[in-house]
Amino acid sequence: MCYNNSMKPWAKQSGFTIVELLIVIVVIGILAAITIVAYNGIQTRAENTKTINAVASYAKGIMSYAATYGTYPITAGYPCLGSASLCARVAGGAGGCAATSDGSVGQVPAFNTDISQIMGPSLPSPSSQTMVCGTNTYSGAYYRPSTGTQAWIVFYLRGNQQCEVAGVTVSARNQQDDMTRCQITFPLL
């Protein structure tokens, strides 16, 4: 009688059961969800840090400008900091959010020319991330000049954040929905 060893009736077949495959798929799904949530948090912190660092650079530049020229930069309008063509309330209605009525503001070339005398030609840019607050969308940072004796910087961070900028005192903080509005008030000259 011819007997084939590969045809043993009691031989166990190798492979995974459907239960084992389902467990592996569920574990992979859980790990993917954790990774996505962690990535979004890291990305938000990075964008907020980019804005804070740009604002800190501008604050130092504006204070140096005031020390050099005896006045804060005076411009017509409220210029966006950095290369943004539009900042503050970039979309939405006339009402404000986070206890403000900040409207849309854009580039003011005269401000960039003036501040470049102190900071150099390569000006930093805040993050271009957008934050939803009420029915409005906000982004970036802008400079609020006065008559040369007083000035402010207003900037926006995603989430409920502290408005800590190295070397300057933040004078106002408002948080609502997915946005924190921060304001730096420079000393009177």
Backbone as a printed PyTorch tensor [residue, N CA C, xyz], in Angstrom:
tensor([[[  0.8270,  -1.1400,   0.0000],
         [  0.0000,   0.0000,   0.0000],
         [  0.8970,   1.2360,   0.0000]],

        [[  0.5360,   2.0990,  -0.8230],
         [  1.2600,   3.3540,  -0.9390],
         [  0.6690,   4.3520,   0.0380]],

        [[  1.5330,   4.9830,   0.7900],
         [  1.0600,   5.9310,   1.7930],
         [  1.7680,   7.2660,   1.5680]],

        [[  1.0140,   8.3220,   1.4830],
         [  1.5680,   9.6630,   1.2620],
         [  1.5210,  10.4230,   2.5860]],

        [[  2.7130,  10.8040,   3.0990],
         [  2.8040,  11.4970,   4.3850],
         [  2.1170,  12.8710,   4.3650]],

        [[  2.0190,  13.5030,   3.2240],
         [  1.4100,  14.8260,   3.1740],
         [ -0.1110,  14.7620,   3.2660]],

        [[ -0.6770,  13.6120,   3.2340],
         [ -2.1200,  13.4590,   3.2570],
         [ -2.6110,  12.8660,   4.5600]],

        [[ -1.9310,  13.1180,   5.6690],
         [ -2.3380,  12.5580,   6.9440],
         [ -3.6780,  13.1490,   7.3400]],

        [[ -4.6260,  12.3620,   7.7300],
         [ -5.9270,  12.8770,   8.0910],
         [ -5.8940,  13.6450,   9.4030]],

        [[ -4.9530,  13.3990,  10.2560],
         [ -4.8910,  14.0890,  11.5490],
         [ -3.9800,  15.3260,  11.5210]],

        [[ -3.4220,  15.6600,  10.3510],
         [ -2.5030,  16.8050,  10.2540],
         [ -3.2640,  18.1150,  10.4670]],

        [[ -2.6650,  19.0040,  11.2610],
         [ -3.2750,  20.2940,  11.5750],
         [ -2.8900,  21.2940,  10.4800]],

        [[ -3.8650,  22.0800,  10.0330],
         [ -3.6150,  23.1020,   9.0130],
         [ -3.1160,  24.3680,   9.7190]],

        [[ -2.1650,  25.0590,   9.0940],
         [ -1.6460,  26.2920,   9.7020],
         [ -2.3690,  27.4980,   9.1230]],

        [[ -2.3620,  28.6160,   9.9000],
         [ -3.0200,  29.8430,   9.4780],
         [ -3.6630,  30.5210,  10.6740]],

        [[ -4.3150,  31.6560,  10.4170],
         [ -4.9640,  32.4160,  11.4770],
         [ -6.4680,  32.1810,  11.4290]],

        [[ -7.0580,  32.2080,  12.5870],
         [ -8.5170,  32.1130,  12.6270],
         [ -9.1010,  33.4900,  12.3860]],

        [[-10.3680,  33.5410,  12.0810],
         [-11.0390,  34.8160,  11.8420],
         [-11.0360,  35.6820,  13.0890]],

        [[-11.1180,  35.0790,  14.2670],
         [-11.0920,  35.8250,  15.5310],
         [ -9.7300,  36.4820,  15.7180]],

        [[ -8.6700,  35.7570,  15.4460],
         [ -7.3280,  36.3280,  15.5760],
         [ -7.1340,  37.5080,  14.6190]],

        [[ -7.6200,  37.3700,  13.3870],
         [ -7.5100,  38.4580,  12.4180],
         [ -8.3060,  39.6830,  12.8600]],

        [[ -9.4980,  39.4730,  13.3930],
         [-10.3150,  40.5860,  13.8690],
         [ -9.6410,  41.3160,  15.0340]],

        [[ -9.0250,  40.5860,  15.9380],
         [ -8.3210,  41.2020,  17.0680],
         [ -7.1740,  42.0790,  16.5650]],

        [[ -6.4230,  41.5880,  15.6070],
         [ -5.3040,  42.3520,  15.0550],
         [ -5.8180,  43.6170,  14.3690]],

        [[ -6.9100,  43.5120,  13.6310],
         [ -7.4730,  44.6770,  12.9460],
         [ -7.9590,  45.7140,  13.9500]],

        [[ -8.6050,  45.2800,  15.0240],
         [ -9.0790,  46.2110,  16.0510],
         [ -7.9030,  46.9060,  16.7270]],

        [[ -6.8520,  46.1830,  17.0540],
         [ -5.6700,  46.7750,  17.6940],
         [ -5.0260,  47.7960,  16.7610]],

        [[ -4.9040,  47.4860,  15.4860],
         [ -4.3270,  48.4270,  14.5170],
         [ -5.2030,  49.6810,  14.4270]],

        [[ -6.5240,  49.5120,  14.4280],
         [ -7.4390,  50.6540,  14.3920],
         [ -7.2920,  51.5600,  15.6040]],

        [[ -7.1550,  50.9670,  16.7820],
         [ -6.9770,  51.7490,  18.0120],
         [ -5.6600,  52.5240,  17.9650]],

        [[ -4.5970,  51.8650,  17.5440],
         [ -3.2910,  52.5420,  17.4440],
         [ -3.3360,  53.6800,  16.4200]],

        [[ -4.0330,  53.4730,  15.3070],
         [ -4.1500,  54.5280,  14.2940],
         [ -4.9160,  55.7250,  14.8500]],

        [[ -5.9920,  55.4840,  15.5860],
         [ -6.7670,  56.5800,  16.1770],
         [ -5.9340,  57.3730,  17.1740]],

        [[ -5.1790,  56.6950,  18.0140],
         [ -4.3150,  57.3660,  18.9880],
         [ -3.2660,  58.2150,  18.2690]],

        [[ -2.6890,  57.6900,  17.2040],
         [ -1.6600,  58.4050,  16.4510],
         [ -2.2350,  59.6610,  15.7970]],

        [[ -3.4140,  59.5700,  15.2340],
         [ -4.0310,  60.7360,  14.5770],
         [ -4.3280,  61.8310,  15.5910]],

        [[ -4.8660,  61.4660,  16.7400],
         [ -5.1660,  62.4580,  17.7820],
         [ -3.8810,  63.1200,  18.2740]],

        [[ -2.8470,  62.3240,  18.4970],
         [ -1.5690,  62.8730,  18.9600],
         [ -0.9610,  63.7970,  17.9040]],

        [[ -1.0500,  63.4210,  16.6400],
         [ -0.5010,  64.2410,  15.5650],
         [ -1.2070,  65.5920,  15.4930]],

        [[ -2.5410,  65.5920,  15.5850],
         [ -3.2870,  66.8490,  15.5320],
         [ -2.8960,  67.7660,  16.6860]],

        [[ -2.7020,  67.2220,  17.8810],
         [ -2.2780,  68.0300,  19.0230],
         [ -0.8970,  68.6210,  18.8180]],

        [[  0.0030,  67.8270,  18.2810],
         [  1.3730,  68.2940,  18.0190],
         [  1.3570,  69.3760,  16.9490]],

        [[  0.5610,  69.1860,  15.9160],
         [  0.4870,  70.1610,  14.8350],
         [ -0.0650,  71.4940,  15.3470]],

        [[ -1.1000,  71.4660,  16.1840],
         [ -1.6750,  72.6900,  16.7440],
         [ -0.6510,  73.4140,  17.6050]],

        [[  0.0540,  72.6830,  18.4650],
         [  1.0830,  73.3140,  19.3060],
         [  2.1770,  73.9390,  18.4530]],

        [[  2.5720,  73.2630,  17.3800],
         [  3.6190,  73.8030,  16.5040],
         [  3.1620,  75.0990,  15.8330]],

        [[  1.9300,  75.1290,  15.3530],
         [  1.4100,  76.3340,  14.7090],
         [  1.2670,  77.4820,  15.7120]],

        [[  0.7840,  77.1870,  16.9210],
         [  0.6880,  78.2190,  17.9640],
         [  2.0670,  78.7500,  18.3230]],

        [[  3.0560,  77.8710,  18.4280],
         [  4.4240,  78.2770,  18.7450],
         [  4.9980,  79.1600,  17.6390]],

        [[  4.6840,  78.8400,  16.3950],
         [  5.1500,  79.6660,  15.2760],
         [  4.6060,  81.0870,  15.4110]],

        [[  3.3280,  81.2110,  15.7650],
         [  2.7270,  82.5370,  15.9510],
         [  3.3800,  83.2690,  17.1180]],

        [[  3.5420,  82.5920,  18.2460],
         [  4.1430,  83.2160,  19.4300],
         [  5.5640,  83.6880,  19.1370]],

        [[  6.3530,  82.8770,  18.4410],
         [  7.7330,  83.2650,  18.1180],
         [  7.7720,  84.4790,  17.1760]],

        [[  6.8690,  84.4940,  16.1860],
         [  6.8250,  85.6450,  15.2690],
         [  6.4220,  86.9040,  16.0210]],

        [[  5.4190,  86.7950,  16.9010],
         [  4.9680,  87.9510,  17.6860],
         [  6.0940,  88.4430,  18.5940]],

        [[  6.8300,  87.5310,  19.2080],
         [  7.9580,  87.9240,  20.0720],
         [  9.0090,  88.6920,  19.2750]],

        [[  9.3030,  88.2380,  18.0610],
         [ 10.2770,  88.9390,  17.2130],
         [  9.7880,  90.3390,  16.8480]],

        [[  8.5170,  90.4370,  16.4550],
         [  7.9610,  91.7550,  16.1310],
         [  7.9350,  92.6610,  17.3550]],

        [[  7.5770,  92.1250,  18.5070],
         [  7.5340,  92.9480,  19.7290],
         [  8.9160,  93.5340,  20.0150]],

        [[  9.9450,  92.7040,  19.8950],
         [ 11.3130,  93.2060,  20.1190],
         [ 11.6810,  94.2410,  19.0660]],

        [[ 11.2940,  93.9890,  17.8200],
         [ 11.5730,  94.9370,  16.7400],
         [ 10.8670,  96.2700,  16.9410]],

        [[  9.6100,  96.2140,  17.3720],
         [  8.8330,  97.4420,  17.5930],
         [  9.4140,  98.2310,  18.7690]],

        [[  9.8290,  97.5330,  19.8200],
         [ 10.4470,  98.2270,  20.9580],
         [ 11.7990,  98.8180,  20.5600]],

        [[ 12.5590,  98.1210,  19.7320],
         [ 13.8310,  98.6640,  19.2390],
         [ 13.5940,  99.8730,  18.3400]],

        [[ 12.5630,  99.7910,  17.5250],
         [ 12.1980, 100.9200,  16.6670],
         [ 11.8820, 102.1390,  17.5300]],

        [[ 11.0890, 101.9350,  18.5790],
         [ 10.7300, 103.0450,  19.4770],
         [ 11.9630, 103.6110,  20.1770]],

        [[ 12.8870, 102.7410,  20.5640],
         [ 14.1100, 103.2160,  21.2170],
         [ 14.9830, 104.0050,  20.2370]],

        [[ 14.9890, 103.6010,  18.9740],
         [ 15.8080, 104.2670,  17.9670],
         [ 15.1980, 105.5870,  17.5060]],

        [[ 13.8950, 105.5940,  17.2400],
         [ 13.2430, 106.7560,  16.6270],
         [ 12.3840, 107.5730,  17.5890]],

        [[ 12.2000, 107.1000,  18.8190],
         [ 11.4170, 107.8410,  19.8060],
         [  9.9130, 107.7600,  19.5990]],

        [[  9.4800, 106.8950,  18.7120],
         [  8.0570, 106.7110,  18.4230],
         [  7.8430, 105.2830,  17.9260]],

        [[  6.6290, 104.7860,  18.1240],
         [  6.2880, 103.4890,  17.5260],
         [  6.0090, 103.6980,  16.0510]],

        [[  6.1730, 102.6560,  15.2270],
         [  5.8520, 102.8320,  13.8020],
         [  4.4100, 103.3150,  13.6330]],

        [[  4.2270, 104.3660,  12.8190],
         [  2.8970, 104.9210,  12.5600],
         [  2.5180, 104.5350,  11.1390]],

        [[  1.3750, 103.8940,  11.0000],
         [  0.9040, 103.4970,   9.6740],
         [ -0.5660, 103.8360,   9.5360]],

        [[ -0.9970, 103.9290,   8.3070],
         [ -2.4250, 104.0710,   8.0310],
         [ -2.9800, 102.6570,   7.9620]],

        [[ -3.8560, 102.3210,   8.8510],
         [ -4.4190, 100.9750,   8.8710],
         [ -3.7290, 100.0930,   9.8920]],

        [[ -4.2090,  98.8870,   9.9750],
         [ -3.6680,  97.8890,  10.9040],
         [ -2.9990,  96.7950,  10.0790]],

        [[ -1.6790,  96.7870,   9.9860],
         [ -1.0150,  95.8140,   9.1240],
         [ -0.9360,  94.4090,   9.7360]],

        [[ -1.1310,  93.4080,   8.8730],
         [ -0.8680,  92.0200,   9.2690],
         [  0.6260,  91.8750,   9.5070]],

        [[  0.9920,  91.0730,  10.4880],
         [  2.4010,  90.7620,  10.6930],
         [  2.7730,  89.6280,   9.7440]],

        [[  3.9330,  89.7220,   9.1480],
         [  4.3890,  88.6720,   8.2420],
         [  3.8580,  88.8670,   6.8440]],

        [[  3.7760,  87.7720,   6.1270],
         [  3.4270,  87.8290,   4.7120],
         [  1.9430,  87.6320,   4.4260]],

        [[  1.1170,  87.4870,   5.4620],
         [ -0.3140,  87.2610,   5.2380],
         [ -0.9460,  88.4550,   4.5340]],

        [[ -1.7440,  88.1700,   3.5320],
         [ -2.4310,  89.2590,   2.8450],
         [ -3.7220,  89.6300,   3.5720]],

        [[ -4.1790,  88.7490,   4.4650],
         [ -5.3850,  88.9980,   5.2460],
         [ -5.2250,  88.3190,   6.5970]],

        [[ -5.5810,  89.0310,   7.6760],
         [ -5.4970,  88.4360,   9.0140],
         [ -6.6110,  89.0040,   9.8730]],

        [[ -6.6260,  88.6630,  11.1530],
         [ -7.7040,  89.0020,  12.0910],
         [ -8.9370,  88.2200,  11.6900]],

        [[-10.0730,  88.8630,  11.4800],
         [-11.2690,  88.1250,  11.0730],
         [-11.1940,  87.9320,   9.5700]],

        [[-10.8360,  86.7300,   9.1550],
         [-10.6350,  86.4590,   7.7320],
         [-11.9140,  86.0030,   7.0460]],

        [[-12.9360,  85.6240,   7.8100],
         [-14.2220,  85.2460,   7.2330],
         [-15.2920,  85.4050,   8.2960]],

        [[-16.4650,  85.8170,   7.8810],
         [-17.5690,  85.9480,   8.8190],
         [-18.1930,  87.3230,   8.7550]],

        [[-19.1110,  87.5480,   9.6740],
         [-19.8910,  88.7770,   9.6700],
         [-19.2380,  89.9040,  10.4310]],

        [[-20.0140,  90.9510,  10.6480],
         [-19.5150,  92.1700,  11.2740],
         [-19.3140,  92.0190,  12.7720]],

        [[-19.9950,  91.0840,  13.4010],
         [-19.8470,  90.9070,  14.8480],
         [-18.5180,  90.3030,  15.2080]],

        [[-18.0550,  90.6100,  16.3870],
         [-16.7830,  90.0750,  16.8290],
         [-16.9500,  88.8030,  17.6240]],

        [[-15.8680,  88.2910,  18.1070],
         [-15.8580,  87.0790,  18.9000],
         [-14.7760,  87.2330,  19.9620]],

        [[-14.9030,  86.4980,  21.0500],
         [-13.9210,  86.5540,  22.1250],
         [-13.7730,  87.9810,  22.6410]],

        [[-14.8920,  88.6700,  22.8110],
         [-14.9520,  90.0290,  23.3560],
         [-14.2310,  91.0440,  22.4820]],

        [[-14.2350,  90.8410,  21.1850],
         [-13.5910,  91.7900,  20.2720],
         [-14.5110,  92.0780,  19.1050]],

        [[-14.1690,  93.0590,  18.3720],
         [-14.8390,  93.3020,  17.0990],
         [-13.7870,  93.4360,  16.0060]],

        [[-12.7140,  92.6610,  16.1290],
         [-11.6310,  92.7180,  15.1570],
         [-12.1620,  92.4700,  13.7570]],

        [[-11.8360,  93.3730,  12.8650],
         [-12.2360,  93.2120,  11.4700],
         [-11.0730,  92.6950,  10.6530]],

        [[-11.3300,  92.5070,   9.3820],
         [-10.2860,  92.0430,   8.4750],
         [ -9.2590,  93.1390,   8.2700]],

        [[ -8.0110,  92.7710,   8.3020],
         [ -6.9300,  93.7050,   8.0110],
         [ -5.9690,  93.0330,   7.0370]],

        [[ -5.1750,  93.8170,   6.3610],
         [ -4.2750,  93.2660,   5.3530],
         [ -2.8800,  93.8480,   5.4440]],

        [[ -2.1410,  93.6810,   4.3850],
         [ -0.7680,  94.1600,   4.3280],
         [ -0.7340,  95.6820,   4.2190]],

        [[  0.2110,  96.2950,   4.9150],
         [  0.4910,  97.7180,   4.7930],
         [  1.9930,  97.8140,   4.5100]],

        [[  2.3540,  97.9790,   3.2440],
         [  3.7730,  97.9700,   2.8750],
         [  4.6230,  98.9640,   3.6480]],

        [[  4.0700, 100.1250,   4.0160],
         [  4.8520, 101.1270,   4.7510],
         [  5.3140, 100.5790,   6.0970]],

        [[  4.4710,  99.7810,   6.7630],
         [  4.8730,  99.1880,   8.0410],
         [  6.0320,  98.2210,   7.8360]],

        [[  5.9240,  97.3540,   6.8260],
         [  7.0130,  96.4010,   6.5630],
         [  8.3100,  97.1250,   6.2370]],

        [[  8.2210,  98.2200,   5.5000],
         [  9.4160,  99.0090,   5.1780],
         [ 10.0220,  99.5930,   6.4500]],

        [[  9.1710, 100.1780,   7.3060],
         [  9.6640, 100.7930,   8.5450],
         [ 10.2840,  99.7590,   9.4850]],

        [[  9.5960,  98.6590,   9.7180],
         [ 10.0860,  97.6820,  10.6860],
         [ 11.2860,  96.9060,  10.1340]],

        [[ 11.4020,  96.8130,   8.8040],
         [ 12.5620,  96.1490,   8.1900],
         [ 13.8510,  96.9050,   8.4570]],

        [[ 13.7470,  98.2180,   8.7280],
         [ 14.9350,  98.9940,   9.0600],
         [ 15.5790,  98.4760,  10.3440]],

        [[ 14.7580,  97.9320,  11.2310],
         [ 15.2450,  97.4050,  12.5120],
         [ 15.4460,  95.9020,  12.4470]],

        [[ 14.4780,  95.1870,  11.8760],
         [ 14.4850,  93.7230,  11.9180],
         [ 15.1960,  93.0770,  10.7340]],

        [[ 15.4840,  93.8460,   9.7040],
         [ 16.0940,  93.2690,   8.5100],
         [ 15.0280,  92.8820,   7.4960]],

        [[ 15.4590,  92.4980,   6.3020],
         [ 14.4990,  92.2540,   5.2250],
         [ 13.6690,  90.9700,   5.3770]],

        [[ 14.1460,  90.0290,   6.1460],
         [ 13.4390,  88.7530,   6.3010],
         [ 12.5600,  88.8050,   7.5510]],

        [[ 11.2950,  89.1640,   7.3700],
         [ 10.3800,  89.2990,   8.4990],
         [  9.7010,  87.9590,   8.8000]],

        [[  9.5590,  87.6130,  10.0740],
         [  8.9030,  86.3420,  10.4170],
         [  7.3950,  86.4100,  10.1670]],

        [[  6.8050,  85.2610,   9.9370],
         [  5.3550,  85.2000,   9.7200],
         [  4.6980,  84.3280,  10.7720]],

        [[  3.6020,  84.7910,  11.3450],
         [  2.8240,  83.9330,  12.2360],
         [  2.2020,  82.7940,  11.4300]],

        [[  1.6460,  81.8470,  12.1270],
         [  0.9660,  80.7320,  11.4780],
         [ -0.2330,  81.2410,  10.6820]],

        [[ -0.5330,  80.5580,   9.6110],
         [ -1.7170,  80.9000,   8.8190],
         [ -2.9090,  80.0140,   9.1830]],

        [[ -2.7750,  79.2440,  10.2860],
         [ -3.9020,  78.4080,  10.7040],
         [ -5.1150,  79.2720,  10.9930]],

        [[ -6.2910,  78.7510,  10.7220],
         [ -7.5180,  79.4890,  10.9890],
         [ -8.2380,  78.8730,  12.1770]],

        [[ -8.8940,  79.7440,  12.9570],
         [ -9.6450,  79.3190,  14.1350],
         [-11.0760,  79.7930,  13.9930]],

        [[-12.0050,  78.9240,  14.3330],
         [-13.4190,  79.2700,  14.2550],
         [-13.8750,  79.7460,  15.6210]],

        [[-14.5510,  80.8800,  15.6290],
         [-15.1080,  81.4310,  16.8510],
         [-16.4760,  81.9950,  16.5040]],

        [[-17.5240,  81.3880,  17.0330],
         [-18.8760,  81.7820,  16.6600],
         [-19.0900,  81.4880,  15.1910]],

        [[-19.4880,  82.4910,  14.4380],
         [-19.6860,  82.3260,  12.9950],
         [-18.5360,  82.9410,  12.2090]],

        [[-17.4570,  83.3050,  12.8890],
         [-16.3240,  83.9570,  12.2420],
         [-15.0910,  83.0600,  12.2480]],

        [[-14.1740,  83.3590,  11.3450],
         [-12.9040,  82.6520,  11.2630],
         [-11.7840,  83.6800,  11.4190]],

        [[-10.8110,  83.3650,  12.2570],
         [ -9.7070,  84.2820,  12.5730],
         [ -8.3760,  83.6240,  12.2320]],

        [[ -7.3590,  84.4680,  12.0110],
         [ -6.0340,  83.9670,  11.6720],
         [ -4.9780,  85.0330,  11.9140]],

        [[ -3.7690,  84.5770,  12.2440],
         [ -2.5950,  85.4370,  12.2410],
         [ -2.4580,  86.4260,  13.3720]],

        [[ -1.8230,  87.5560,  13.0520],
         [ -1.5300,  88.6080,  14.0270],
         [ -1.4430,  89.9340,  13.2840]],

        [[ -1.7530,  91.0100,  14.0110],
         [ -1.6420,  92.3260,  13.3860],
         [ -1.1690,  93.3590,  14.3950]],

        [[ -0.6940,  94.4830,  13.8520],
         [ -0.1660,  95.6050,  14.6270],
         [ -1.2010,  96.7120,  14.6340]],

        [[ -1.4770,  97.2490,  15.8340],
         [ -2.4180,  98.3700,  15.9810],
         [ -1.6320,  99.5980,  16.3970]],

        [[ -1.3440, 100.4940,  15.4610],
         [ -0.6150, 101.7070,  15.8230],
         [ -1.5540, 102.7700,  16.3680]],

        [[ -0.9790, 103.7300,  17.0200],
         [ -1.7320, 104.8860,  17.4910],
         [ -1.0510, 106.1150,  16.9110]],

        [[ -0.8860, 107.1140,  17.6980],
         [ -0.2450, 108.3420,  17.2290],
         [  1.2690, 108.2800,  17.3510]],

        [[  1.8080, 107.1170,  17.6210],
         [  3.2420, 106.9680,  17.7950],
         [  3.6360, 106.8460,  19.2470]],

        [[  2.7230, 107.1710,  20.1670],
         [  3.0370, 107.0730,  21.5910],
         [  2.5110, 105.7850,  22.2120]],

        [[  1.6610, 105.0780,  21.5100],
         [  1.1360, 103.8130,  22.0050],
         [  0.9120, 102.8700,  20.8290]],

        [[  1.0240, 101.5620,  21.1110],
         [  0.8210, 100.5590,  20.0590],
         [  0.4540,  99.2250,  20.6980]],

        [[ -0.1310,  98.3570,  19.8830],
         [ -0.5630,  97.0360,  20.3350],
         [ -0.2450,  96.0070,  19.2610]],

        [[ -0.1230,  94.7630,  19.6710],
         [ -0.1280,  93.6200,  18.7570],
         [ -1.2530,  92.7140,  19.2210]],

        [[ -2.0790,  92.2910,  18.2850],
         [ -3.1580,  91.3450,  18.5640],
         [ -2.8470,  90.0760,  17.7770]],

        [[ -2.9620,  88.9220,  18.4450],
         [ -2.7090,  87.6570,  17.7530],
         [ -3.6660,  86.5820,  18.2390]],

        [[ -3.7900,  85.5270,  17.4390],
         [ -4.7760,  84.4800,  17.6730],
         [ -4.1020,  83.1150,  17.7640]],

        [[ -4.5390,  82.3290,  18.7450],
         [ -4.0350,  80.9740,  18.9410],
         [ -5.2010,  79.9990,  18.9120]],

        [[ -4.9520,  78.8010,  18.4290],
         [ -6.0040,  77.7820,  18.3910],
         [ -6.1480,  77.1360,  19.7550]],

        [[ -7.3940,  76.9820,  20.1910],
         [ -7.6920,  76.3110,  21.4580],
         [ -7.6580,  77.2770,  22.6270]],

        [[ -7.7840,  76.7200,  23.8170],
         [ -7.7410,  77.4990,  25.0580],
         [ -6.2830,  77.5710,  25.4960]],

        [[ -5.5980,  78.6390,  25.1400],
         [ -4.1520,  78.7560,  25.3330],
         [ -3.8150,  79.9080,  26.2720]],

        [[ -2.6360,  79.8230,  26.8530],
         [ -2.0750,  80.9480,  27.5860],
         [ -1.3610,  81.8390,  26.5710]],

        [[ -1.3760,  83.1180,  26.8030],
         [ -0.7800,  84.0860,  25.8760],
         [  0.6030,  84.5010,  26.3710]],

        [[  1.5000,  83.5860,  26.4690],
         [  2.8300,  83.8880,  26.9940],
         [  3.8010,  84.1310,  25.8500]],

        [[  4.3500,  85.3430,  25.8260],
         [  5.3230,  85.7310,  24.8210],
         [  6.5720,  86.1890,  25.5540]],

        [[  7.7000,  85.6050,  25.2190],
         [  8.9570,  85.9190,  25.8980],
         [  9.3080,  87.3940,  25.7430]],

        [[  9.6140,  88.0290,  26.8500],
         [ 10.1050,  89.3940,  26.8370],
         [  9.0450,  90.4790,  26.8360]],

        [[  7.7780,  90.1340,  26.7750],
         [  6.7120,  91.1420,  26.7770],
         [  5.5760,  90.7040,  27.6920]],

        [[  4.8000,  91.6760,  28.1210],
         [  3.6520,  91.3910,  28.9720],
         [  2.3900,  91.4160,  28.1210]],

        [[  1.6190,  90.3580,  28.2260],
         [  0.3500,  90.2940,  27.5140],
         [ -0.6840,  91.0210,  28.3620]],

        [[ -1.3760,  91.9880,  27.7540],
         [ -2.3020,  92.8260,  28.5100],
         [ -3.7440,  92.3420,  28.4690]],

        [[ -4.0780,  91.5030,  27.5010],
         [ -5.4550,  91.0180,  27.4150],
         [ -5.4760,  89.6300,  26.8150]],

        [[ -6.3920,  88.8240,  27.3220],
         [ -6.5880,  87.4610,  26.8270],
         [ -8.0710,  87.1640,  26.8700]],

        [[ -8.6270,  86.7720,  25.7260],
         [-10.0220,  86.3700,  25.6450],
         [-10.0780,  85.0150,  24.9600]],

        [[-10.8340,  84.1000,  25.5340],
         [-10.9550,  82.7740,  24.9350],
         [-12.4210,  82.4530,  24.7080]],

        [[-12.7100,  81.9520,  23.5270],
         [-14.0630,  81.5170,  23.1960],
         [-13.9680,  80.4900,  22.0820]],

        [[-14.8140,  79.4820,  22.1490],
         [-14.8590,  78.4230,  21.1470],
         [-13.4670,  77.8290,  20.9440]],

        [[-12.9800,  77.8120,  19.7010],
         [-11.7020,  77.1740,  19.3730],
         [-10.5610,  78.1870,  19.2840]],

        [[-10.7170,  79.3630,  19.8930],
         [ -9.7450,  80.4240,  19.6840],
         [ -9.4400,  81.1880,  20.9670]],

        [[ -8.1870,  81.5780,  21.0910],
         [ -7.7750,  82.5020,  22.1370],
         [ -7.2260,  83.7500,  21.4540]],

        [[ -7.7490,  84.9180,  21.8450],
         [ -7.2880,  86.2040,  21.3260],
         [ -6.3630,  86.7990,  22.3710]],

        [[ -5.1670,  87.1920,  21.9520],
         [ -4.1760,  87.7640,  22.8630],
         [ -3.8110,  89.1620,  22.3860]],

        [[ -3.5020,  90.0260,  23.3470],
         [ -3.1220,  91.4010,  22.9970],
         [ -1.9260,  91.8380,  23.8340]],

        [[ -0.9690,  92.4120,  23.1680],
         [  0.1890,  93.0190,  23.8230],
         [  0.0050,  94.5230,  23.7420]],

        [[  0.1100,  95.2130,  24.8640],
         [  0.0710,  96.6700,  24.8860],
         [  1.4600,  97.1730,  25.2100]],

        [[  2.0380,  97.9390,  24.3100],
         [  3.3750,  98.4880,  24.5380],
         [  3.2740,  99.6830,  25.4900]],

        [[  4.3280,  99.9570,  26.2320],
         [  4.3070, 101.0860,  27.1840],
         [  4.1220, 102.4230,  26.4570]],

        [[  3.4830, 103.3510,  27.1240],
         [  3.3400, 104.7030,  26.5680],
         [  4.7110, 105.3480,  26.4350]],

        [[  4.9090, 106.0640,  25.3540],
         [  6.1600, 106.7930,  25.1480],
         [  5.9890, 108.2420,  25.5340]]])
